[in-house]
Amino acid sequence: DFGRTEVRNFLVANAVYWCEEFHVDGLRVDAVASMLYLDYSREPGQWSPNAFGGRENLDAVAFLQEMNATVYKRVPGVVTIAEESTAWPGVTRPTYLGGLGFGLKWNMGWMHDSLGYMQREAVHRQYHHNEMTFSMMYAYSEHFVLPLSHDEVVHGKASLIGKMPGDRWQELANLRAYLGYMWAHPGRKLLFMGAEFAQSSEWNADAGLEWWLMQFDEHAGVARAVRDINAAYRATPALWQRDDDPAGFEWIDANDAESNVFSWIRWDDEGRPLVSLSNMSALPREGYLMGMPTSGVWHEILNTDALEYGGSGVGNLGAVTAISEPWHGRQASARVTLPPLATIWLRPA
């Protein structure tokens, strides 16, 4: 009963206690939708409307606002995250503007759609292209985190590598390409432990991670890829500085379903770009013509198909040159080699 003062006081104090005494970096509230709606998982006749005749749990709303406002005031620097699966407005809007006051919201739609796409055989992906592009229709409606969490690797759902289709080489290539795509997509990143080295089994709360897999080069290669993705991400403000600003993202081509290619630009506060291209087909594409923000040399700062990651080594020898010929509505263009089942990032020299 979130309407009782003693209940709210206990829960808010507990949240502050974890932050102040145990120095946790943040708090995640699970299944927020079950708190927000009086009729959640209830049949007609099993719930009563609020004072205004609606289904919203106004006491729960007030509690969440109080909890978030108190935690952020008492413990600056922490983050609160909502796992909220509906379209409740203002989950990450400040409480003084009527929102729930969370710092971040799990992007459940992105997770569901993108994993659904990646689990399909490459030859069928062209018919589900929108599953990888639709997330940009609502990417700025909240402050999102892209969650590949424990929920996706338990209860018979398989590990992240276990979800990937194809032979063993393709499974690993799909995973590396997906992580490169994810890190270039707007939103903070959440990768559950074990996925960074392609753990084979589901998460087991009663056992440790399968660190012994790191003796095999295919798993160590994924770990090296994640290491370099993180390093490039940190060194490239365009990938994170404007996560919540629509002006920080532009599609180059969102509609090349036939090729299974996704290409876009990320911009930082100074107007410096990064170009991300993901080829989710099993075929390399030589001389792929694409529009570029400017002419000149562009360094290939990431290629998830690199030999050191376990890839085939297809790429652009470290750089591509864009010329002043318009394409895709841009003032310049370049012919790029796209490796199979891979993501590449290009940054101006």
C-alpha positions as a Markdown table, in Angstrom:
| # | Residue | x | y | z |
|---|---|---|---|---|
| 1 | Asp | 0.0 | 0.0 | 0.0 |
| 2 | Phe | 2.0 | 2.9 | -1.3 |
| 3 | Gly | -0.5 | 5.3 | 0.2 |
| 4 | Arg | 0.6 | 4.6 | 3.7 |
| 5 | Thr | 3.2 | 7.0 | 5.1 |
| 6 | Glu | 5.1 | 4.3 | 7.0 |
| 7 | Val | 5.4 | 2.2 | 3.8 |
| 8 | Arg | 6.7 | 5.1 | 1.7 |
| 9 | Asn | 9.1 | 6.1 | 4.4 |
| 10 | Phe | 10.6 | 2.6 | 4.8 |
| 11 | Leu | 11.1 | 2.2 | 1.0 |
| 12 | Val | 12.6 | 5.6 | 0.4 |
| 13 | Ala | 14.9 | 5.3 | 3.4 |
| 14 | Asn | 16.0 | 1.8 | 2.2 |
| 15 | Ala | 16.8 | 3.2 | -1.3 |
| 16 | Val | 18.9 | 6.0 | 0.3 |
| 17 | Tyr | 20.5 | 3.5 | 2.7 |
| 18 | Trp | 21.8 | 1.3 | -0.2 |
| 19 | Cys | 23.3 | 4.4 | -1.9 |
| 20 | Glu | 24.8 | 6.1 | 1.2 |
| 21 | Glu | 26.0 | 3.1 | 3.2 |
| 22 | Phe | 26.9 | 0.5 | 0.5 |
| 23 | His | 27.9 | 3.1 | -2.2 |
| 24 | Val | 26.0 | 1.5 | -5.0 |
| 25 | Asp | 26.2 | 3.3 | -8.3 |
| 26 | Gly | 22.5 | 3.2 | -8.9 |
| 27 | Leu | 19.2 | 1.4 | -8.3 |
| 28 | Arg | 17.0 | -0.4 | -10.8 |
| 29 | Val | 13.3 | -0.7 | -10.1 |
| 30 | Asp | 11.9 | -3.9 | -11.6 |
| 31 | Ala | 8.5 | -4.2 | -13.3 |
| 32 | Val | 7.5 | -0.6 | -12.8 |
| 33 | Ala | 4.4 | -1.2 | -14.9 |
| 34 | Ser | 3.0 | -3.5 | -12.2 |
| 35 | Met | 3.2 | -0.6 | -9.8 |
| 36 | Leu | 1.8 | 2.1 | -12.1 |
| 37 | Tyr | -1.4 | 0.4 | -13.2 |
| 38 | Leu | -4.2 | -0.8 | -10.8 |
| 39 | Asp | -5.4 | -3.3 | -13.3 |
| 40 | Tyr | -2.0 | -4.8 | -14.0 |
| 41 | Ser | -2.5 | -8.6 | -14.4 |
| 42 | Arg | -5.9 | -8.3 | -12.9 |
| 43 | Glu | -9.2 | -9.4 | -14.4 |
| 44 | Pro | -12.3 | -7.1 | -14.4 |
| 45 | Gly | -13.8 | -7.0 | -10.9 |
| 46 | Gln | -10.4 | -7.6 | -9.3 |
| 47 | Trp | -9.4 | -3.9 | -9.1 |
| 48 | Ser | -10.9 | -0.6 | -8.3 |
| 49 | Pro | -10.3 | 2.7 | -10.2 |
| 50 | Asn | -8.6 | 5.6 | -8.6 |
| 51 | Ala | -10.4 | 8.8 | -7.3 |
| 52 | Phe | -10.6 | 10.1 | -10.9 |
| 53 | Gly | -12.0 | 6.9 | -12.4 |
| 54 | Gly | -8.7 | 5.9 | -14.0 |
| 55 | Arg | -6.5 | 2.8 | -13.9 |
| 56 | Glu | -3.4 | 4.7 | -12.7 |
| 57 | Asn | -2.1 | 3.9 | -9.3 |
| 58 | Leu | -1.6 | 7.5 | -8.0 |
| 59 | Asp | -0.1 | 6.4 | -4.7 |
| 60 | Ala | 2.6 | 4.4 | -6.6 |
| 61 | Val | 3.3 | 7.4 | -8.8 |
| 62 | Ala | 3.7 | 9.7 | -5.8 |
| 63 | Phe | 6.0 | 7.1 | -4.1 |
| 64 | Leu | 8.3 | 6.7 | -7.2 |
| 65 | Gln | 8.5 | 10.5 | -7.5 |
| 66 | Glu | 9.4 | 10.8 | -3.8 |
| 67 | Met | 12.0 | 8.0 | -4.0 |
| 68 | Asn | 13.7 | 9.5 | -7.1 |
| 69 | Ala | 13.7 | 13.1 | -5.8 |
| 70 | Thr | 15.1 | 12.0 | -2.4 |
| 71 | Val | 17.8 | 9.8 | -3.8 |
| 72 | Tyr | 19.1 | 12.3 | -6.3 |
| 73 | Lys | 19.1 | 15.0 | -3.6 |
| 74 | Arg | 20.7 | 13.0 | -0.9 |
| 75 | Val | 23.2 | 11.1 | -3.1 |
| 76 | Pro | 24.3 | 13.1 | -6.1 |
| 77 | Gly | 26.0 | 11.0 | -8.8 |
| 78 | Val | 23.9 | 7.9 | -8.5 |
| 79 | Val | 21.4 | 6.8 | -11.2 |
| 80 | Thr | 18.0 | 5.3 | -10.9 |
| 81 | Ile | 16.7 | 3.1 | -13.7 |
| 82 | Ala | 13.2 | 1.9 | -14.5 |
| 83 | Glu | 12.4 | -1.3 | -16.1 |
| 84 | Glu | 9.1 | -0.1 | -17.5 |
| 85 | Ser | 7.5 | -2.0 | -20.3 |
| 86 | Thr | 4.6 | 0.3 | -21.4 |
| 87 | Ala | 4.4 | 3.8 | -22.9 |
| 88 | Trp | 3.8 | 5.6 | -19.6 |
| 89 | Pro | 4.8 | 9.2 | -20.4 |
| 90 | Gly | 7.6 | 11.0 | -18.5 |
| 91 | Val | 9.3 | 8.0 | -16.8 |
| 92 | Thr | 12.6 | 10.0 | -17.0 |
| 93 | Arg | 11.1 | 13.4 | -16.9 |
| 94 | Pro | 12.1 | 15.4 | -13.7 |
| 95 | Thr | 9.6 | 15.2 | -10.9 |
| 96 | Tyr | 9.3 | 19.0 | -10.8 |
| 97 | Leu | 7.9 | 18.7 | -14.4 |
| 98 | Gly | 5.5 | 16.0 | -13.4 |
| 99 | Gly | 7.6 | 13.0 | -14.4 |
| 100 | Leu | 8.5 | 10.0 | -12.4 |
| 101 | Gly | 12.1 | 11.3 | -12.1 |
| 102 | Phe | 14.1 | 8.2 | -13.1 |
| 103 | Gly | 17.5 | 8.8 | -14.6 |
| 104 | Leu | 17.1 | 6.1 | -17.3 |
| 105 | Lys | 14.5 | 3.7 | -18.7 |
| 106 | Trp | 15.2 | 0.3 | -20.1 |
| 107 | Asn | 14.5 | 0.3 | -23.9 |
| 108 | Met | 12.5 | -2.9 | -23.9 |
| 109 | Gly | 11.3 | -2.2 | -27.5 |
| 110 | Trp | 14.8 | -2.0 | -28.9 |
| 111 | Met | 15.9 | -5.1 | -27.0 |
| 112 | His | 12.9 | -7.2 | -28.2 |
| 113 | Asp | 13.1 | -6.0 | -31.8 |
| 114 | Ser | 16.8 | -6.2 | -32.3 |
| 115 | Leu | 17.2 | -9.6 | -30.7 |
| 116 | Gly | 14.3 | -10.8 | -32.8 |
| 117 | Tyr | 16.1 | -9.6 | -36.0 |
| 118 | Met | 19.4 | -11.1 | -35.0 |
| 119 | Gln | 18.0 | -14.5 | -34.3 |
| 120 | Arg | 16.8 | -14.8 | -37.9 |
| 121 | Glu | 18.9 | -16.4 | -40.6 |
| 122 | Ala | 20.6 | -13.7 | -42.6 |
| 123 | Val | 18.7 | -14.7 | -45.8 |
| 124 | His | 15.4 | -13.8 | -44.0 |
| 125 | Arg | 16.5 | -10.6 | -42.4 |
| 126 | Gln | 15.5 | -8.4 | -45.4 |
| 127 | Tyr | 11.9 | -9.0 | -44.6 |
| 128 | His | 12.3 | -7.7 | -41.0 |
| 129 | His | 14.5 | -4.7 | -41.6 |
| 130 | Asn | 12.2 | -2.4 | -39.6 |
| 131 | Glu | 13.0 | -4.4 | -36.5 |
| 132 | Met | 16.4 | -2.7 | -36.5 |
| 133 | Thr | 15.2 | 0.8 | -37.5 |
| 134 | Phe | 11.9 | 1.3 | -35.7 |
| 135 | Ser | 13.6 | 2.1 | -32.4 |
| 136 | Met | 14.7 | 5.5 | -33.8 |
| 137 | Met | 11.1 | 6.5 | -34.0 |
| 138 | Tyr | 11.0 | 6.8 | -30.2 |
| 139 | Ala | 14.6 | 6.9 | -29.2 |
| 140 | Tyr | 14.3 | 10.4 | -27.8 |
| 141 | Ser | 11.0 | 10.1 | -25.9 |
| 142 | Glu | 12.9 | 9.1 | -22.8 |
| 143 | His | 16.5 | 8.8 | -21.6 |
| 144 | Phe | 17.1 | 5.2 | -22.5 |
| 145 | Val | 19.5 | 2.4 | -21.7 |
| 146 | Leu | 19.9 | -0.5 | -24.2 |
| 147 | Pro | 19.5 | -3.6 | -22.0 |
| 148 | Leu | 21.0 | -7.0 | -22.8 |
| 149 | Ser | 20.4 | -8.1 | -19.3 |
| 150 | His | 20.0 | -11.3 | -17.2 |
| 151 | Asp | 16.4 | -11.5 | -18.3 |
| 152 | Glu | 17.5 | -12.4 | -21.8 |
| 153 | Val | 19.9 | -15.3 | -20.9 |
| 154 | Val | 17.8 | -17.3 | -18.4 |
| 155 | His | 14.8 | -19.7 | -18.3 |
| 156 | Gly | 15.5 | -21.5 | -21.6 |
| 157 | Lys | 16.1 | -18.3 | -23.6 |
| 158 | Ala | 19.8 | -19.3 | -24.4 |
| 159 | Ser | 22.9 | -17.2 | -24.0 |
| 160 | Leu | 23.5 | -14.3 | -26.2 |
| 161 | Ile | 25.8 | -16.3 | -28.5 |
| 162 | Gly | 23.3 | -19.1 | -28.3 |
| 163 | Lys | 20.6 | -16.9 | -29.9 |
| 164 | Met | 22.8 | -16.2 | -33.0 |
| 165 | Pro | 22.0 | -18.2 | -36.2 |
| 166 | Gly | 24.3 | -20.0 | -38.6 |
| 167 | Asp | 27.4 | -22.1 | -38.2 |
| 168 | Arg | 29.9 | -21.4 | -35.4 |
| 169 | Trp | 31.8 | -18.8 | -37.3 |
| 170 | Gln | 28.6 | -17.0 | -38.2 |
| 171 | Glu | 27.3 | -17.1 | -34.6 |
| 172 | Leu | 30.4 | -15.3 | -33.4 |
| 173 | Ala | 30.4 | -12.9 | -36.3 |
| 174 | Asn | 26.7 | -12.1 | -35.7 |
| 175 | Leu | 27.5 | -11.4 | -32.0 |
| 176 | Arg | 30.4 | -9.1 | -32.8 |
| 177 | Ala | 28.4 | -7.2 | -35.4 |
| 178 | Tyr | 25.4 | -6.8 | -33.1 |
| 179 | Leu | 27.6 | -5.4 | -30.3 |
| 180 | Gly | 29.1 | -2.9 | -32.7 |
| 181 | Tyr | 25.7 | -1.9 | -33.9 |
| 182 | Met | 24.5 | -1.6 | -30.3 |
| 183 | Trp | 27.3 | 0.6 | -29.2 |
| 184 | Ala | 26.8 | 3.0 | -32.1 |
| 185 | His | 23.0 | 3.2 | -31.5 |
| 186 | Pro | 21.8 | 6.1 | -29.2 |
| 187 | Gly | 21.3 | 5.0 | -25.6 |
| 188 | Arg | 23.5 | 3.9 | -22.7 |
| 189 | Lys | 24.7 | 0.3 | -22.9 |
| 190 | Leu | 24.0 | -2.6 | -20.6 |
| 191 | Leu | 25.7 | -5.9 | -21.4 |
| 192 | Phe | 25.2 | -8.8 | -18.9 |
| 193 | Met | 28.3 | -10.5 | -17.6 |
| 194 | Gly | 29.6 | -13.4 | -19.8 |
| 195 | Ala | 28.4 | -11.9 | -23.1 |
| 196 | Glu | 31.6 | -10.0 | -23.4 |
| 197 | Phe | 33.4 | -13.3 | -24.1 |
| 198 | Ala | 30.5 | -15.2 | -25.7 |
| 199 | Gln | 29.7 | -17.5 | -22.7 |
| 200 | Ser | 28.0 | -20.5 | -24.2 |
| 201 | Ser | 25.5 | -21.4 | -21.4 |
| 202 | Glu | 22.7 | -19.5 | -19.8 |
| 203 | Trp | 23.3 | -17.5 | -16.7 |
| 204 | Asn | 23.3 | -19.7 | -13.6 |
| 205 | Ala | 23.0 | -17.9 | -10.3 |
| 206 | Asp | 24.5 | -21.0 | -8.5 |
| 207 | Ala | 27.7 | -21.1 | -10.6 |
| 208 | Gly | 30.4 | -18.7 | -11.7 |
| 209 | Leu | 31.1 | -17.5 | -15.2 |
| 210 | Glu | 32.8 | -19.8 | -17.7 |
| 211 | Trp | 36.1 | -18.0 | -17.6 |
| 212 | Trp | 37.8 | -21.2 | -18.8 |
| 213 | Leu | 36.4 | -20.4 | -22.3 |
| 214 | Met | 38.9 | -17.6 | -22.6 |
| 215 | Gln | 41.6 | -20.2 | -23.4 |
| 216 | Phe | 39.9 | -20.7 | -26.8 |
| 217 | Asp | 40.7 | -18.0 | -29.4 |
| 218 | Glu | 37.1 | -17.6 | -30.6 |
| 219 | His | 36.0 | -16.5 | -27.2 |
| 220 | Ala | 39.1 | -14.4 | -26.5 |
| 221 | Gly | 38.5 | -12.8 | -29.9 |
| 222 | Val | 35.0 | -11.6 | -28.8 |
| 223 | Ala | 36.6 | -10.2 | -25.6 |
| 224 | Arg | 39.2 | -8.4 | -27.7 |
| 225 | Ala | 36.4 | -6.9 | -29.9 |
| 226 | Val | 34.4 | -5.7 | -26.8 |
| 227 | Arg | 37.6 | -4.2 | -25.4 |
| 228 | Asp | 38.3 | -2.3 | -28.6 |
| 229 | Ile | 34.6 | -1.3 | -29.0 |
| 230 | Asn | 34.7 | 0.2 | -25.5 |
| 231 | Ala | 38.0 | 2.0 | -26.1 |
| 232 | Ala | 36.8 | 3.5 | -29.4 |
| 233 | Tyr | 33.5 | 4.5 | -27.7 |
| 234 | Arg | 35.2 | 6.3 | -24.9 |
| 235 | Ala | 37.5 | 8.1 | -27.4 |
| 236 | Thr | 34.7 | 9.2 | -29.7 |
| 237 | Pro | 32.3 | 11.7 | -28.0 |
| 238 | Ala | 29.9 | 11.5 | -31.0 |
| 239 | Leu | 28.9 | 8.1 | -29.8 |
| 240 | Trp | 27.7 | 9.3 | -26.4 |
| 241 | Gln | 27.7 | 13.0 | -26.0 |
| 242 | Arg | 24.3 | 13.6 | -27.6 |
| 243 | Asp | 22.5 | 10.4 | -26.7 |
| 244 | Asp | 19.4 | 12.4 | -25.8 |
| 245 | Asp | 19.6 | 15.0 | -28.6 |
| 246 | Pro | 17.9 | 14.1 | -31.9 |
| 247 | Ala | 20.4 | 16.3 | -33.7 |
| 248 | Gly | 23.1 | 13.9 | -32.7 |
| 249 | Phe | 21.9 | 11.2 | -35.1 |
| 250 | Glu | 21.2 | 11.0 | -38.8 |
| 251 | Trp | 20.4 | 8.1 | -41.0 |
| 252 | Ile | 22.5 | 7.7 | -44.1 |
| 253 | Asp | 20.3 | 4.9 | -45.4 |
| 254 | Ala | 17.7 | 3.3 | -43.2 |
| 255 | Asn | 16.0 | 1.4 | -46.1 |
| 256 | Asp | 18.6 | -0.9 | -47.7 |
| 257 | Ala | 16.7 | -4.0 | -46.6 |
| 258 | Glu | 17.8 | -5.9 | -49.7 |
| 259 | Ser | 21.4 | -5.7 | -48.6 |
| 260 | Asn | 20.7 | -6.0 | -44.9 |
| 261 | Val | 22.8 | -2.8 | -44.4 |
| 262 | Phe | 22.2 | -0.1 | -41.8 |
| 263 | Ser | 24.2 | 3.2 | -42.0 |
| 264 | Trp | 24.0 | 6.3 | -40.0 |
| 265 | Ile | 26.0 | 9.3 | -38.6 |
| 266 | Arg | 26.5 | 10.2 | -35.0 |
| 267 | Trp | 27.5 | 13.8 | -34.2 |
| 268 | Asp | 29.2 | 15.3 | -31.1 |
| 269 | Asp | 28.8 | 18.7 | -29.6 |
| 270 | Glu | 31.5 | 20.2 | -31.9 |
| 271 | Gly | 29.9 | 18.8 | -35.0 |
| 272 | Arg | 32.4 | 16.0 | -35.5 |
| 273 | Pro | 30.9 | 12.9 | -37.0 |
| 274 | Leu | 31.2 | 9.2 | -36.8 |
| 275 | Val | 29.8 | 6.9 | -39.5 |
| 276 | Ser | 28.5 | 3.5 | -38.5 |
| 277 | Leu | 27.8 | 0.8 | -41.0 |
| 278 | Ser | 26.4 | -2.7 | -40.2 |
| 279 | Asn | 26.2 | -5.4 | -42.8 |
| 280 | Met | 23.9 | -8.1 | -41.4 |
| 281 | Ser | 24.1 | -10.3 | -44.4 |
| 282 | Ala | 26.6 | -13.2 | -44.8 |
| 283 | Leu | 27.9 | -11.7 | -48.0 |
| 284 | Pro | 30.8 | -9.2 | -48.2 |
| 285 | Arg | 29.9 | -6.1 | -50.2 |
| 286 | Glu | 32.7 | -4.6 | -52.3 |
| 287 | Gly | 32.4 | -1.0 | -53.5 |
| 288 | Tyr | 29.3 | -0.3 | -51.5 |
| 289 | Leu | 28.4 | 3.3 | -52.5 |
| 290 | Met | 27.2 | 5.5 | -49.6 |
| 291 | Gly | 26.8 | 9.1 | -48.8 |
| 292 | Met | 29.3 | 10.7 | -46.5 |
| 293 | Pro | 29.2 | 14.0 | -44.5 |
| 294 | Thr | 32.4 | 15.3 | -46.0 |
| 295 | Ser | 35.0 | 14.4 | -48.5 |
| 296 | Gly | 38.5 | 13.3 | -47.5 |
| 297 | Val | 40.1 | 10.4 | -45.7 |
| 298 | Trp | 38.1 | 8.5 | -43.1 |
| 299 | His | 39.8 | 6.1 | -40.7 |
| 300 | Glu | 38.3 | 2.7 | -40.1 |
| 301 | Ile | 38.5 | 2.8 | -36.3 |
| 302 | Leu | 36.5 | -0.4 | -35.8 |
| 303 | Asn | 35.9 | -3.5 | -37.9 |
| 304 | Thr | 34.3 | -6.4 | -36.1 |
| 305 | Asp | 35.5 | -8.7 | -38.8 |
| 306 | Ala | 39.2 | -8.1 | -38.0 |
| 307 | Leu | 41.3 | -11.2 | -37.8 |
| 308 | Glu | 42.3 | -10.6 | -34.2 |
| 309 | Tyr | 38.6 | -10.9 | -33.3 |
| 310 | Gly | 38.1 | -14.2 | -35.2 |
| 311 | Gly | 36.8 | -12.5 | -38.3 |
| 312 | Ser | 37.7 | -13.1 | -42.0 |
| 313 | Gly | 39.9 | -10.0 | -42.2 |
| 314 | Val | 37.8 | -8.3 | -44.9 |
| 315 | Gly | 38.0 | -4.5 | -44.7 |
| 316 | Asn | 39.3 | -1.2 | -46.0 |
| 317 | Leu | 43.0 | -1.4 | -45.1 |
| 318 | Gly | 42.3 | 1.1 | -42.3 |
| 319 | Ala | 40.8 | 3.9 | -44.3 |
| 320 | Val | 38.4 | 5.0 | -47.0 |
| 321 | Thr | 38.5 | 8.1 | -49.1 |
| 322 | Ala | 35.3 | 10.1 | -49.7 |
| 323 | Ile | 35.1 | 12.2 | -52.9 |
| 324 | Ser | 32.9 | 15.3 | -53.6 |
| 325 | Glu | 30.2 | 13.4 | -55.5 |
| 326 | Pro | 26.8 | 13.7 | -53.8 |
| 327 | Trp | 24.9 | 10.5 | -52.8 |
| 328 | His | 22.2 | 9.8 | -50.3 |
| 329 | Gly | 21.5 | 13.5 | -50.1 |
| 330 | Arg | 25.0 | 14.2 | -48.9 |
| 331 | Gln | 27.7 | 16.4 | -50.4 |
| 332 | Ala | 30.2 | 13.5 | -50.6 |
| 333 | Ser | 30.3 | 9.8 | -51.2 |
| 334 | Ala | 32.6 | 6.8 | -50.8 |
| 335 | Arg | 32.9 | 3.2 | -52.0 |
| 336 | Val | 33.3 | 1.1 | -48.9 |
| 337 | Thr | 34.1 | -2.6 | -48.5 |
| 338 | Leu | 31.6 | -4.1 | -46.0 |
| 339 | Pro | 32.7 | -7.3 | -44.4 |
| 340 | Pro | 30.1 | -10.1 | -43.9 |
| 341 | Leu | 28.2 | -10.0 | -40.7 |
| 342 | Ala | 30.2 | -7.1 | -39.4 |
| 343 | Thr | 30.0 | -3.5 | -38.2 |
| 344 | Ile | 32.6 | -0.9 | -39.1 |
| 345 | Trp | 33.0 | 2.7 | -37.8 |
| 346 | Leu | 34.6 | 5.5 | -39.8 |
| 347 | Arg | 35.9 | 8.7 | -38.3 |
| 348 | Pro | 37.4 | 11.6 | -40.3 |
| 349 | Ala | 41.2 | 11.8 | -40.3 |
